[in-house]
Amino acid sequence: MPADAIYYSFGFVRKIIAKPPMDSLTYTDDTQMMIAVAEALLASGRIEEATLVRAFVENYEPGRGYGQGARRILELMASGGDWSELSRTIFPGGSLGNGAAMRVAPIGLLFHDDLDRVTEEAARSAHPTHVHPVGVEGAQLIALAVALVMRKPQFDKDEFYGELRVRARTEEFQRQLAIAARLGPEDSVAGFGSSLEAHRSVATAIACFASSPDSYVEVIARAVGLGDDTDTVAAMAGAISGAHLGVGAIPKHLLELMENGPKGRDYIDELSRKLAAR
């Protein structure tokens, strides 16, 4: 939904967060694929393609909001078809979307003390569905952002952006990160975009976090308030914020409303604790 449609339908985003207009909070494809990445890491200790693909298929529920391209690839994975060929050809050069970035946070969590390893494993996690350099680098940058905030209890904005810029390879991401590094807490991040392309949402999510590193609610509010691909921008920004602040920063009422079926709140909490203990 566009930002103005969100406002006119539900009101201010902070009011939505304070009192969600529903009885249960249901996660989308972003979190479902993140669960698969976490399961694959716990099973193998690293990203193994076959294990990750199997986890994607076992977790796949089309009703979670998967895009058309992702559905085609995942359904081919499930049927035993040549999904790798489809991943390379579904778009010219492969997908440059944010689908690999939205699910990559567990890699930053597990390997945070080795940034080279984070970069390598993030690329491996992207390749089953995203082979375009922009889609892969988007995943690497979110994983690195998660890892960086795990390394020190205090957030150092200059160091954070400096490390990301050194490791960014594409000119577009380098430019966006340079601009984001100069933004103040009240400056708009809307210019980076909030659509499904990685180069129109990854830097946005990073900037949403860096603008309010001490407030999970403010990070999520800013991400959702941008409109468009709200669940993915918020998933990426929230992952960085959660890695920095911990689960205690998430308002209790949101945790209580979160769905808690077989792979709901308690299961996700268990996965995160197991990864943190590795």
Residue, then its C-alpha position, 0 to 999 in steps of 0.5 A: m500500500p502507498a504511504d498515504a493509503i496506509y495513513y487513511s486506512f489505519g492512521f499513524v503508523r505508531k498508533i498501529i504499532a501501539k494498538p494493532p487493528m487485529d487479534s493476531l499478527t501473522y508473518t509473511d514470506d520474509t519470515q517464513m524464508m528466514i526460518a528456513v535459513a535458520e533451520a539450514l544453518l542449524a542442520s549443517g553449520r553453514i549454508e549447504e544448497a541442498t539443505l537450504v532448498r529442502a528447508f525452503v520447500e518444507n516451509y513454503e506456504p504460498g498464502r504468506g505473500y510470495g511474489q510470482g517469481a519466487r512461487r515459480i522457483l519454489e514450486l519447481m524445487a518442490s517438483g524436482g525440476d531444474w530450478s537453478e536454470l529458472s533462477r538464472t533466467i526468470f529475469p534478465g541476469g537473474s532476480l535483483g529483488n530483495g528476497a535474499a536480503m529479507r531472509v538473511a539475518p540468521i547468517g549475520l547472527l551466527f557468523h558475526d565474528d567473521l565478516d568475510r564468512v558472513t559475506e560468503e555465506a550470505a552469497r550462498s544463501a542468495h544463489p538458489t533464488h537470486v543470482h543477479p549481483v544486485g540481489v546477492e549484494g543486497a543480502q550480503l549488506i543486510a547480513l553484514a549490518v546484522a553482524l556489525v551491530m552484534r560485535k559491539p554493544q554501542f552503535d558507532k554510526d561512522e564505523f558501521y557505515g564505513e565497514l558497509r561502504v568498504r565491502a559494497r561492490t556495486e556503484e549504486f550501493q556505494r552511493q546510497l550508503a555514502i548518502a545514508a551515512r550523512l543523514g540525521p535522525e530526522d532526515s527522510v530516507a524515502g529517496f532510497g525507495s521502498s519497493l521490491e528491488a534490492h537497490r530500492s530497499v536494502a539501503t532504505a532498511i539500513a538507514c531506517f535502523a541507523s536513524s533510530p538505533d536505540s528504538y525498535v519501535e521507531v525503526i519499524a514505524r519508519a520502515v512501515g510508514l514509507g509504504d510499498d513493500t512494507d513487510t520486507v523493508a521492516a523485516m530487514a530493518g527490524a532484523i538489524s534493530g533486533a540484533h542490536l537491541g535484543v528481543g526485550a526491545i520488542p513491545k510485549h503486546l506485539l510478541e503476545l499477538m504474534e502467531n504461535g503455531p508449529k513455527g510461530r513465536d516460540y519456535i522462532d525464539e528457540l531457533s534464535r537461541k540455538l543460533a546464538a549458542r553456536 
